[in-house]
């Protein structure tokens, strides 16, 4: 190939690369560590079918997800709780109109270390443990072992929902070990004898024991039937009605294929 031909080929490759960069579309997703596995899995499959789309998925907690919509640093904010009035007011002051999209259902599973023989607790017992009234497993029929309370930080939608549904908004005991994600709670409970924690249903595995709450185990059936009391919807938020590729992505998650992915990662799809 002549020097002129090589130069032409080089220019053509550069123009091709610039063309891809110009026409590629991107989506930034931030927020809930509960919703993170759904968003990540859906993003992988969506990008496989849409090579001109790049999706970045980040955690940080539900508070971070909603804040990212308000401050414009994300296209989608993941949350495992509804938006708060003070967040709506802040959004309105900035001309932002958060719109909620329910993309799955979840049950907050109460988990203990695998050596624990306790098979279930009442919500009152859970409240007494998390508020400090009960400090030993013998107080709820277990062995004489100190309870190590594992909880989520204040940015967590899982904490907000658990605090409301299980604790009646009571203050968590000051010696509770606060973790930044569902995975961190799971890992800490799994390696800490005497520990108790709570995670989204999609995070439960054989490294811990999930226990009954008021005689009911968290499952797809008990969440959908309303029997399991620590159930909740999972959200993705956008600024107003989504458009373009963001709308396509949310529509994909709500589709039959997207809801199968929801089920694949351990959560509860919206379709029968």
Secondary structure, 3 states (H helix, E strand, C coil): CCHHHHHHHHHHHHHHHHHHHHHCEEEEEEECHHHHHHHHHHHHHHHHHCCCEEEEEEEECHHHHHHHHHCCCCCEEEECCCCCHHHHHHHHHCCCCEEEEEEEEEEEEEEEECCCCCCEECHHHHHHHHHCCCCEHHHHCCCCCECEEEEECCCCHHHHHHHHHCCCCCCCCCCCEEECCHHHHHHHHHHCCCEEEEEEHHHCCCCEEEEEECCECCCHHHHHHCCCCCEEEEEEEEECCCCHHHHHHHHHHHCHHHHHHHHHCCCECCCC
